[in-house]
Amino acid sequence: MVTSEFIAKIPKAELHVHIEGTLEPQLMMDIAARNKVPLRFSCIDSLKKAYNFHNLQSFLDIYYEGASVLLFERDFYDVTWAYLERCQQDNVVHTEIFFDPQTHTARGIPFGVAFQGIYAALCDAQKKWGLTSHIIMCFLRHLSEEDAMKTLKEALPYKDKIIGIGLDSSESGHPPSKFQKVFAEGRRHGFLTVAHAGEEGPAAYVWEALDLLKVQRIDHGVRAIEDDALMQRIMAEQIPLTICPLSNVKLRVFNEMSQHNLKHLLSRGIIATINSDDPAYFGGYINQNYIEAAQALNLSKKEILQLAQNSFTASFLPPSDKARWIKHIESF
């Protein structure tokens, strides 16, 4: 039987986490008070109740309201640092965080204010704990490609500190093909590419992400299983999937964890990984995702170790660092 203690000891990489989605209710209220930002919640309990959403859009509504309290560099530092402390507790030794600049620039917050606060916290975590990290800048797919192109231009002065570009927010009705030009431009500037696909949207969106956006890995991707030809391609090309079990259940991609297809994907040889997505909203950070998936799906120690190894295989770490961590996990 896999225990929480066993999971806690294993070093892990996290490849799918939205830094704005790590904003815990208490920190949200503290920053709101500090910045004199009015919230529609009278107390912490009423705010926590608002986290009981029923689909992706209702989640995004509270998500964007929460992000509205982030105004200054210190605010972005604080939310990032709080997440990094959880990484330290959960033995996450490398993280590749998503950052949604349009969420902030649309409110008049300069790109650099948000970015510098996040980046400073990541640098401090490396100095203090040796925790390595990458930043992936995501475009909001419910906005226009023109707006995404503008955001890409704003990012260019920081491109030596941003490893890749991604695509997130409401999947339904916003196919990857909508952003083909901006991803081509991003690749021209040397950014690696990832995209959310096959969670709320169909398996066809995974095809588009691969063929049109030329992504190195798929975020979520659990609906790829609906298309056998797509599954064959993902296996043949060893395309990683950054799966978020608690998020998938919370948003009713699966009604309960026992129905999740993670174990099946792993058995097919897919480079499946476990991640927390928006942990403040979805009920748990990375270890909790491992624990609940292990219990509901009866994952073996061997499968848990494979998932941890996959997290480094799928990362954007240098090959030597990947090999070092994978070898370390083999010792378990």
Secondary structure, DSSP 8 states (H G I E B T S, - for coil): ---HHHHHHS-EEEEEEEGGGG--HHHHHHHHHHHT---S-SSHHHHHHTT---SHHHHHHHHHHHHTT--SHHHHHHHHHHHHHHHHHHTEEEEEEEE-HHHHHTTT--HHHHHHHHHHHHHHHHHHH--EEEEEEEEETTS-HHHHHHHHHHHGGGGGG--EEEEES--TT--GGGGHHHHHHHHHTT-EEEEEESSSS-HHHHHHHHHTS--SEEEE-GGGGG-HHHHHHHHHHT--EEE-HHHHHHTTSSSSGGG-SHHHHHHTT--EEE--BSHHHHT--HHHHHHHHHHHHT--HHHHHHHHHHHHHTS-S-HHHHHHHHHHHHT-
